[in-house]
Amino acid sequence: MKKSISTLFTISCLMLFLTNCSKKGCTDPMSLAYDAEAKKDDGTCTYPVNEQKALVFKATGTWCPYCGSWGQEFSDDLATDFPGYAEVVALHAGDEFSADINNNLLDYLDPSGYPHFFVGATDIPNSYSSLSSAVQSEIVSATEVSMALSYSVSDGSMNVKVQTQVENSFSGENCYLAIYVMEDGQVAEQQIAGSPSNPNFVHNHILRTEATGQTFGQAITFEDGKNLTEVNATLAPSILWNHDNCYALAVMWQQNGSDYEVLNFAK
């Protein structure tokens, strides 16, 4: 009986060893699909899609009547006209959603009034035709950095992984990766031009913070044209932010002297 048990134990260990040695999965540590236990690559590794997107900053405030009228309409129209390719980031000033990160970006962009829109860091005239044309021009331009991300929220913290790779012979120099924590669905009174203020106005695309505490994020380098960055962002208490409505937005900036240009983003 002892010999039989010993034999079965040996066979079980051998089978476990063979199973572990033959486990298949993504073996590339630069992929979001990386499986640290995989021994054989099975082709499941994922990589960013080579596509260009347009990041739109909006200077806004709950105290601003036109922010609640055509400012909101412009944002809604962008979502309808460029689904998945244009993303609005609402930079609130002088209201309950204002924060250091908003103020820092507004100081850099220097809007001439409220509301005001920027495609990346490019100032856009206050007309939807000009805004949509600028977005269209951006998304048909050559991609320099392709991006993908994944995130999860647990116990008041957001874990974010961002996968990037250079495209079209881009050098990858002077790049900064900002990981912004965003929130949708906050209800607060909004002034509206030509109408009574709306106490139940739903505010989306609220910029809450940057994961590393820096306006333009951290400097990154590309190894063989690729980079994988993982960070944890602390969220404000759930009585202030609805953690279920928070999401990550990764933005790749390139510095040129004192100027910063948006290269691409992933949501």
Secondary structure, 3 states (H helix, E strand, C coil): CHHHHHHHHHHHHHHHHHHHHCCEEECCCCCCCECCCCCEECCCCCCCCCCCCEEEEEEECCCCHHHCCHHHHHHHHHHHHCCCCEEEEEEECCCCCCCHHHHHHHHHHCCCCCCEEEECCEEECCCHHHHHHHHHHHHCCCCCEEEEEEEEEECCEEEEEEEEEECCCCCCCCEEEEEEEEECCEECCEEECCEEEECCCEECCEEEEECCCCCCCEEECCECCEEEEEEEEECCCCCCCCHHHEEEEEEEEEEECCEEEEEEEEC
